[in-house]
Amino acid sequence: MFGFFRKKKGLEEELRENPNQPEKWLKLAEESERRAPEAVANALIYSRGELVEEAAKIVRNLAIYREFEPYTEKLEKELGKDYASFFKGLIEEYKGNLQKARNLYDVARNSQNEKLSFLANYHIANLYIKEGLYDLALKALKEVEEKVPENYKLEFTVKKREVEEKLGLTGSKILKSFKEGLKKTRDALGLSDFAGRKVDESLFEELEERLILADVGVSTTLELIEYLRNEAKKRKIKSSDQLLKILKERLKELLRQCNGELNLTEKPSVILVLGVNGVGKTTTIGKLAKQLKDSGLSVVLAAADTFRAAAIEQLEVWAERAGVRIVKGQEGTDPAAVVFDAIQSIKAKGEDVLIVDTAGRLHNKERLMKEIHKIKKVIGREFPGQPAEILLVLDANTGQNAISQAKAFKEITDVTGIALTKLDGTAKGGIVVAICNDLKIPIKFVGVGERIEDLRKFDPEEFIEALFSENENNESKEGAPPETV
């Protein structure tokens, strides 16, 4: 008779009486942070894994990664290793252990459950994006492109487009001119600000400050300013416009000393590529391989960076994109053994160019020195007089640190040329002048964009003209950009 006034059962009491209600376990997780870890685990188990997306979202939103960790054993027992690995991957990603997280997601992406497989692959792609490995991210996204759930389609499309833009695979195919690529450096120098001024001490001081800010380097800047002072005095120069013309010609003279072509006169020719991790070494190899192939040469890549996580896989992606062969070993294989196998392979097939990727562990200089010497010994024994080129890749964004890296590598081995990457993303393009003046190593390539074509042969004239060109407002009136070399 008084049932109408009976107290309604609470959610926890209802679940105690009938636990097989996965959606209500999710509701409990949202209502009670204290019970959330257990509730999420129960939601997964009673739904036989179907609520994996919703469960992952709650773990992420409530940031209960550590609290949820003890329940992963129960997930493995009830649902299998794939589900447990996915949630362990979330936990390791939260802890910052990206390589470990990627390995765990890799287990989960082989799941028979399409939703779990997609989520694992999608998380792998996001990890690659975090690490700046856009080529591998795109590969991971393409693997699941046909299986994207409806509620992920918009997010997936946007993410894929962003990755493609990072790789320079969308938009105009017109080559970036040096003017576009050096905009940040040109703005930092602001040489047009000095036009129409009288030559006095304040002019020299301001010019000195601008050159140093653009990472021309202190010693090189002081030499340049001293040269300008002397020339101004000797020629009785009163106008800053005349002084800037003298500066332009002096910079061209300096850079002409560092101009050099890639030496590929022998067949086969071996290019040994050096550089610390993160400078764009693998990307440079891929772009160079594509350009050489397009010029009519047969190219093979040797994946001799066998210690860095994902290095072999990343080089494979570039080999596929460039349409060239790759010789590789397992992770941890002796790099010299990989190079030996590559040499035997190109001997058998009579190919033109072998490009060798190497490890970038400069922090362990002694070990790296032994490794490079061993690789060079193998190359020289099989192909006397090779490698034809030892190319050092440097990141322009690092400024003066790039010079320190170059000096360290020069202590390890001879360097025949430099590829300076990411010039378009930095205001420190003056580092080109500092490298040339301090190190006297030919600069053979510069990177002024993400596209394959944006790895450019270095042209001192074009480079300096770009630095001295008018500001962006006037550039559009100057006509088409200079033709690429």
C-alpha positions as CSV (number, residue, x, y, z in Angstrom):
1,M,0.0,0.0,0.0
2,F,2.9,2.4,0.8
3,G,5.1,1.1,-2.1
4,F,4.7,4.5,-3.8
5,F,6.8,6.0,-0.9
6,R,9.5,3.3,-1.0
7,K,13.0,4.7,-1.3
8,K,14.4,4.3,-4.9
9,K,17.4,2.1,-5.2
10,G,20.8,3.8,-5.6
11,L,23.0,3.1,-8.6
12,E,25.5,1.1,-6.6
13,E,22.8,-1.0,-4.9
14,E,21.3,-1.7,-8.3
15,L,24.6,-2.8,-9.7
16,R,25.2,-5.1,-6.7
17,E,22.0,-6.8,-7.4
18,N,22.5,-7.0,-11.2
19,P,26.1,-6.2,-12.2
20,N,25.6,-7.1,-15.9
21,Q,24.7,-3.6,-16.8
22,P,27.7,-2.1,-18.6
23,E,26.2,1.2,-19.4
24,K,25.3,1.8,-15.8
25,W,28.8,1.0,-14.8
26,L,29.9,3.8,-17.1
27,K,27.4,6.1,-15.4
28,L,28.8,5.2,-12.0
29,A,32.3,6.0,-13.2
30,E,31.2,9.4,-14.3
31,E,29.4,10.0,-11.0
32,S,31.9,8.7,-8.5
33,E,35.6,9.3,-9.2
34,R,36.5,7.1,-6.2
35,R,34.7,4.1,-7.8
36,A,35.6,5.1,-11.4
37,P,38.6,2.7,-12.0
38,E,36.6,-0.4,-10.9
39,A,33.5,0.8,-12.7
40,V,35.3,1.4,-16.0
41,A,36.9,-2.1,-15.8
42,N,33.4,-3.6,-15.1
43,A,31.9,-1.7,-18.0
44,L,34.5,-3.2,-20.3
45,I,34.1,-6.7,-19.0
46,Y,30.3,-6.9,-19.0
47,S,30.2,-5.3,-22.5
48,R,32.8,-7.8,-23.7
49,G,35.0,-4.9,-24.8
50,E,32.3,-3.1,-26.9
51,L,32.5,0.0,-24.7
52,V,36.3,0.4,-25.2
53,E,36.0,3.9,-26.7
54,E,33.8,5.2,-23.9
55,A,35.9,3.6,-21.3
56,A,39.1,5.1,-22.7
57,K,37.5,8.5,-22.8
58,I,36.6,8.3,-19.1
59,V,40.1,7.2,-18.1
60,R,41.5,10.2,-20.1
61,N,38.9,12.8,-18.9
62,L,39.3,11.8,-15.2
63,A,43.0,11.3,-15.6
64,I,42.8,8.0,-13.6
65,Y,45.6,6.3,-15.4
66,R,47.6,5.2,-12.4
67,E,44.4,4.2,-10.5
68,F,43.3,2.1,-13.4
69,E,46.6,0.3,-13.8
70,P,45.9,-2.5,-11.3
71,Y,42.7,-3.4,-13.3
72,T,44.6,-4.2,-16.5
73,E,45.5,-7.7,-15.2
74,K,41.7,-8.4,-14.8
75,L,41.1,-7.1,-18.3
76,E,43.7,-9.5,-19.7
77,K,42.2,-12.4,-17.9
78,E,38.6,-11.6,-18.9
79,L,39.0,-10.0,-22.4
80,G,42.5,-10.9,-23.6
81,K,45.9,-9.4,-24.1
82,D,44.8,-6.9,-26.8
83,Y,42.4,-5.0,-24.5
84,A,44.9,-5.0,-21.6
85,S,47.7,-3.8,-23.9
86,F,45.6,-0.9,-25.2
87,F,44.9,0.4,-21.7
88,K,48.5,-0.2,-20.6
89,G,49.5,1.9,-23.7
90,L,47.3,4.8,-22.5
91,I,49.0,4.6,-19.1
92,E,52.5,4.5,-20.6
93,E,51.7,7.4,-22.9
94,Y,50.5,9.4,-19.9
95,K,53.8,8.6,-18.1
96,G,55.7,9.9,-21.2
97,N,57.0,6.5,-22.2
98,L,56.1,6.9,-25.9
99,Q,58.1,4.0,-27.3
100,K,56.7,1.6,-24.7
101,A,53.2,3.0,-25.4
102,R,53.6,2.5,-29.1
103,N,54.7,-1.2,-28.6
104,L,51.6,-1.8,-26.5
105,Y,49.3,-0.2,-29.0
106,D,50.9,-2.3,-31.7
107,V,49.7,-5.4,-29.8
108,A,46.2,-4.0,-29.6
109,R,45.9,-3.0,-33.2
110,N,46.0,-6.7,-34.2
111,S,42.8,-7.3,-32.3
112,Q,39.9,-9.0,-34.0
113,N,37.6,-6.2,-32.7
114,E,37.6,-3.6,-35.4
115,K,36.9,-0.7,-33.0
116,L,39.8,-1.6,-30.8
117,S,42.1,-2.1,-33.8
118,F,41.2,1.3,-35.1
119,L,41.7,3.1,-31.8
120,A,45.1,1.5,-31.3
121,N,46.2,2.5,-34.8
122,Y,44.9,6.0,-34.3
123,H,46.8,6.3,-31.0
124,I,50.0,5.1,-32.8
125,A,49.5,7.8,-35.4
126,N,49.0,10.5,-32.7
127,L,52.3,9.3,-31.0
128,Y,54.1,9.7,-34.3
129,I,52.7,13.2,-34.6
130,K,53.9,14.1,-31.1
131,E,57.4,12.9,-32.1
132,G,57.4,14.8,-35.4
133,L,57.5,11.6,-37.4
134,Y,54.8,12.7,-39.9
135,D,55.7,10.2,-42.5
136,L,55.0,7.3,-40.1
137,A,51.9,9.0,-38.8
138,L,50.5,9.2,-42.4
139,K,51.3,5.5,-42.9
140,A,49.4,4.6,-39.7
141,L,46.4,6.7,-40.7
142,K,46.2,5.3,-44.2
143,E,46.2,1.7,-42.8
144,V,42.8,2.4,-41.1
145,E,41.3,4.9,-43.6
146,E,38.7,2.4,-44.8
147,K,37.6,1.5,-41.2
148,V,37.1,4.9,-39.6
149,P,33.9,4.9,-37.4
150,E,31.3,7.5,-38.3
151,N,31.9,9.6,-35.1
152,Y,35.7,9.9,-35.9
153,K,35.4,10.8,-39.6
154,L,35.6,14.5,-39.3
155,E,38.5,14.4,-36.7
156,F,40.3,11.8,-38.8
157,T,40.0,13.9,-42.0
158,V,41.3,17.0,-40.4
159,K,44.2,15.1,-38.8
160,K,45.2,13.4,-42.0
161,R,45.1,16.8,-43.9
162,E,47.3,18.4,-41.2
163,V,49.9,15.6,-41.5
164,E,49.9,15.8,-45.3
165,E,50.5,19.6,-45.0
166,K,53.4,18.9,-42.7
167,L,54.9,16.6,-45.4
168,G,54.2,19.1,-48.1
169,L,51.8,16.7,-50.0
170,T,49.0,19.2,-50.4
171,G,48.6,22.6,-52.0
172,S,50.6,24.3,-54.8
173,K,53.5,22.3,-56.4
174,I,55.4,25.4,-57.2
175,L,58.9,25.4,-55.7
176,K,59.5,27.7,-52.8
177,S,62.0,30.4,-53.8
178,F,64.7,31.3,-51.4
179,K,62.8,34.5,-50.8
180,E,59.9,32.6,-49.3
181,G,62.1,30.2,-47.4
182,L,64.2,32.8,-45.8
183,K,61.5,35.2,-44.9
184,K,62.0,34.8,-41.1
185,T,65.7,35.4,-41.4
186,R,65.2,38.3,-43.7
187,D,62.7,39.8,-41.2
188,A,65.2,39.3,-38.3
189,L,68.0,41.0,-40.2
190,G,65.7,43.8,-41.4
191,L,68.4,45.2,-43.8
192,S,65.8,47.3,-45.6
193,D,65.5,49.3,-42.3
194,F,69.0,50.6,-42.9
195,A,68.3,52.1,-46.3
196,G,68.7,55.9,-46.7
197,R,70.7,56.5,-43.5
198,K,74.0,58.2,-43.0
199,V,77.0,56.1,-42.1
200,D,77.9,56.6,-38.5
201,E,78.7,54.7,-35.3
202,S,75.1,53.9,-34.5
203,L,74.6,52.3,-37.9
204,F,77.5,50.0,-37.4
205,E,76.3,49.1,-33.9
206,E,72.7,48.3,-35.0
207,L,74.0,46.3,-38.0
208,E,76.3,44.3,-35.7
209,E,73.3,43.6,-33.4
210,R,71.1,42.4,-36.3
211,L,73.8,40.1,-37.7
212,I,74.3,38.5,-34.3
213,L,70.6,38.0,-33.8
214,A,70.4,36.2,-37.1
215,D,73.1,33.9,-35.8
216,V,75.8,35.0,-38.2
217,G,78.0,34.4,-35.1
218,V,80.0,36.8,-33.0
219,S,83.4,36.3,-34.5
220,T,82.1,36.4,-38.1
221,T,80.0,39.5,-37.3
222,L,82.9,41.3,-35.8
223,E,85.0,40.5,-38.9
224,L,82.3,41.8,-41.2
225,I,81.8,45.0,-39.2
226,E,85.5,45.7,-39.2
227,Y,85.7,45.1,-42.9
228,L,82.8,47.6,-43.5
229,R,84.4,50.2,-41.3
230,N,87.7,50.0,-43.2
231,E,85.9,50.1,-46.6
232,A,83.7,53.0,-45.6
233,K,86.8,54.9,-44.5
234,K,88.9,53.9,-47.5
235,R,86.2,54.7,-50.1
236,K,84.8,57.7,-48.1
237,I,81.3,56.2,-48.1
238,K,78.6,58.4,-46.6
239,S,75.4,56.5,-47.6
240,S,74.1,53.3,-46.0
241,D,72.9,52.1,-49.4
242,Q,76.4,52.0,-50.6
243,L,77.5,50.2,-47.5
244,L,74.9,47.5,-47.8
245,K,76.0,46.8,-51.4
246,I,79.5,46.3,-50.0
247,L,78.2,44.0,-47.3
248,K,76.2,42.0,-49.9
249,E,79.3,41.4,-52.1
250,R,81.4,40.5,-49.1
251,L,78.9,37.9,-48.0
252,K,78.8,36.4,-51.5
253,E,82.6,36.2,-51.5
254,L,82.6,34.3,-48.2
255,L,79.9,31.9,-49.3
256,R,81.4,31.2,-52.7
257,Q,84.3,29.5,-50.8
258,C,81.8,27.0,-49.4
259,N,80.0,26.2,-52.7
260,G,80.2,22.6,-53.8
261,E,78.5,19.9,-55.9
262,L,77.7,16.4,-54.8
263,N,80.5,14.1,-55.9
264,L,79.0,11.2,-57.8
265,T,81.7,10.6,-60.5
266,E,82.3,6.9,-59.6
267,K,79.9,4.1,-60.1
268,P,78.8,3.0,-57.6
269,S,79.1,6.1,-55.4
270,V,78.5,5.9,-51.6
271,I,77.0,8.7,-49.6
272,L,77.5,8.4,-45.8
273,V,75.0,10.6,-44.0
274,L,75.6,11.8,-40.4
275,G,73.6,13.9,-38.0
276,V,72.2,13.9,-34.5
277,N,68.6,12.6,-33.9
278,G,65.9,15.1,-34.8
279,V,67.8,17.3,-37.3
280,G,65.9,15.8,-40.3
281,K,68.5,13.3,-41.3
282,T,66.2,10.5,-42.5
283,T,63.9,13.0,-44.3
284,T,66.9,14.5,-46.1
285,I,68.0,11.0,-47.2
286,G,64.5,10.3,-48.5
287,K,64.3,13.6,-50.4
288,L,67.9,13.2,-51.8
289,A,67.1,9.7,-52.9
290,K,64.0,10.8,-54.8
291,Q,65.8,13.6,-56.5
292,L,68.7,11.3,-57.6
293,K,66.3,8.7,-58.9
294,D,64.4,11.4,-60.8
295,S,67.7,12.4,-62.4
296,G,68.0,8.9,-63.8
297,L,70.2,7.2,-61.2
298,S,69.4,3.9,-59.5
299,V,69.5,4.4,-55.7
300,V,69.6,2.1,-52.7
301,L,69.2,3.0,-49.0
302,A,71.1,1.2,-46.2
303,A,69.3,1.4,-42.9
304,A,72.4,1.5,-40.7
305,D,70.7,3.5,-37.8
306,T,69.7,0.3,-36.1
307,F,69.5,1.6,-32.5
308,R,67.0,4.4,-32.7
309,A,63.4,3.4,-32.2
310,A,61.4,3.5,-35.5
311,A,64.4,4.6,-37.5
312,I,64.3,1.6,-39.9
313,E,60.6,1.9,-40.3
314,Q,60.8,5.6,-41.0
315,L,63.5,5.0,-43.7
316,E,61.3,2.3,-45.2
317,V,58.5,4.9,-45.6
318,W,60.8,7.2,-47.4
319,A,62.2,4.4,-49.6
320,E,58.7,3.6,-50.7
321,R,57.8,7.2,-51.3
322,A,61.0,7.8,-53.3
323,G,60.6,4.5,-55.2
324,V,64.0,3.1,-54.3
325,R,65.2,-0.1,-52.7
326,I,66.2,-0.4,-49.1
327,V,68.5,-2.9,-47.4
328,K,67.8,-3.3,-43.6
329,G,68.4,-5.6,-40.7
330,Q,66.6,-6.1,-37.4
331,E,66.7,-3.4,-34.7
332,G,70.0,-3.7,-32.8
333,T,71.8,-5.3,-35.7
334,D,75.5,-4.4,-36.2
335,P,75.3,-1.3,-38.6
336,A,78.4,-2.3,-40.5
337,A,76.8,-5.7,-41.3
338,V,73.8,-3.9,-42.8
339,V,76.2,-1.8,-44.9
340,F,78.0,-4.9,-46.0
341,D,74.8,-6.5,-47.1
342,A,73.8,-3.4,-49.0
343,I,77.1,-3.3,-50.8
344,Q,76.8,-6.9,-51.9
345,S,73.3,-6.2,-53.1
346,I,74.2,-3.2,-55.3
347,K,77.2,-5.1,-56.6
348,A,74.9,-7.9,-57.8
349,K,72.4,-5.5,-59.4
350,G,74.9,-2.9,-60.7
351,E,73.2,0.1,-59.1
352,D,74.5,3.7,-59.1
353,V,74.2,5.2,-55.6
354,L,74.2,3.8,-52.1
355,I,73.0,6.2,-49.3
356,V,73.8,5.1,-45.8
357,D,71.8,6.3,-42.8
358,T,73.8,6.2,-39.6
359,A,73.1,6.6,-35.8
360,G,73.0,10.1,-34.2
361,R,74.2,9.3,-30.7
362,L,76.6,12.1,-30.4
363,H,76.4,12.0,-26.6
364,N,78.3,8.7,-26.8
365,K,81.0,10.0,-29.1
366,E,83.5,7.2,-28.5
367,R,81.0,4.5,-29.5
368,L,79.8,6.5,-32.5
369,M,83.3,7.1,-33.6
370,K,84.1,3.4,-33.6
371,E,80.8,2.6,-35.4
372,I,81.5,5.2,-38.2
373,H,85.1,4.0,-38.6
374,K,83.9,0.4,-38.9
375,I,81.3,1.4,-41.5
376,K,83.9,3.4,-43.5
377,K,86.3,0.5,-43.3
378,V,83.7,-1.9,-44.8
379,I,82.9,0.6,-47.6
380,G,86.5,1.3,-48.4
381,R,87.4,-2.4,-48.5
382,E,84.6,-3.3,-50.9
383,F,84.7,0.0,-52.9
384,P,88.2,1.5,-52.8
385,G,88.1,5.3,-52.6
386,Q,84.6,5.4,-51.2
387,P,82.5,6.9,-49.6
388,A,82.5,9.6,-52.2
389,E,80.6,11.9,-49.8
390,I,80.2,12.2,-46.0
391,L,77.3,14.5,-45.7
392,L,76.5,16.0,-42.3
393,V,72.9,17.1,-41.7
394,L,72.4,20.1,-39.4
395,D,69.2,21.9,-38.2
396,A,69.2,25.6,-38.9
397,N,66.9,26.1,-35.9
398,T,69.6,25.2,-33.5
399,G,71.8,28.1,-34.5
400,Q,75.2,28.2,-33.0
401,N,74.7,24.7,-31.6
402,A,74.8,23.4,-35.2
403,I,78.4,24.6,-35.3
404,S,79.2,22.8,-32.1
405,Q,77.7,19.6,-33.6
406,A,79.7,20.0,-36.8
407,K,82.9,20.4,-34.9
408,A,82.1,17.3,-32.8
409,F,81.5,15.3,-36.0
410,K,84.7,16.6,-37.6
411,E,86.6,15.1,-34.7
412,I,84.9,11.7,-35.5
413,T,85.5,11.7,-39.2
414,D,86.0,13.8,-42.3
415,V,83.0,15.7,-43.5
416,T,82.8,16.6,-47.2
417,G,79.6,18.6,-47.2
418,I,76.7,19.9,-45.1
419,A,72.9,19.7,-45.6
420,L,71.3,22.5,-43.6
421,T,67.6,21.8,-43.0
422,K,64.6,23.8,-41.8
423,L,65.8,27.2,-43.0
424,D,62.2,28.2,-43.7
425,G,61.2,27.7,-40.0
426,T,63.9,29.9,-38.4
427,A,65.1,33.4,-38.0
428,K,68.6,32.0,-37.6
429,G,69.5,31.6,-41.3
430,G,72.6,33.6,-40.8
431,I,74.1,30.4,-39.5
432,V,74.9,29.6,-43.1
433,V,77.5,32.4,-43.1
434,A,78.9,31.3,-39.7
435,I,79.3,27.7,-40.8
436,C,81.1,28.7,-44.0
437,N,83.4,31.2,-42.2
438,D,84.2,29.1,-39.1
439,L,84.2,25.6,-40.5
440,K,85.2,26.0,-44.2
441,I,83.0,23.0,-45.1
442,P,81.0,23.1,-48.4
443,I,77.3,23.6,-47.9
444,K,75.8,21.3,-50.6
445,F,72.1,21.4,-49.7
446,V,69.6,23.6,-47.8
447,G,66.0,22.7,-46.8
448,V,63.5,25.6,-47.3
449,G,60.3,23.6,-46.9
450,E,58.6,20.3,-46.4
451,R,58.2,19.1,-50.0
452,I,60.7,16.8,-51.6
453,E,61.6,19.6,-54.1
454,D,62.4,22.0,-51.2
455,L,65.7,20.2,-50.5
456,R,67.7,22.6,-52.7
457,K,71.3,22.7,-54.0
458,F,73.0,25.5,-52.2
459,D,73.5,28.6,-54.4
460,P,75.4,31.4,-52.6
461,E,74.2,34.1,-55.1
462,E,70.6,33.2,-54.7
463,F,70.9,32.9,-50.9
464,I,72.4,36.3,-50.4
465,E,70.1,38.0,-52.9
466,A,67.1,36.6,-50.9
467,L,68.5,38.0,-47.7
468,F,68.8,41.5,-49.2
469,S,65.5,41.5,-51.1
470,E,62.8,44.0,-50.4
471,N,60.3,43.3,-47.6
472,E,57.3,41.0,-48.3
473,N,55.1,43.8,-49.5
474,N,57.4,44.7,-52.3
475,E,58.3,41.2,-53.2
476,S,55.1,40.5,-55.1
477,K,56.0,43.4,-57.5
478,E,59.3,41.9,-58.4
479,G,58.0,39.2,-60.6
480,A,58.6,35.5,-60.6
481,P,61.0,33.9,-58.2
482,P,64.5,32.9,-59.5
483,E,64.7,29.6,-61.3
484,T,66.0,26.7,-59.2
485,V,69.4,25.3,-59.8
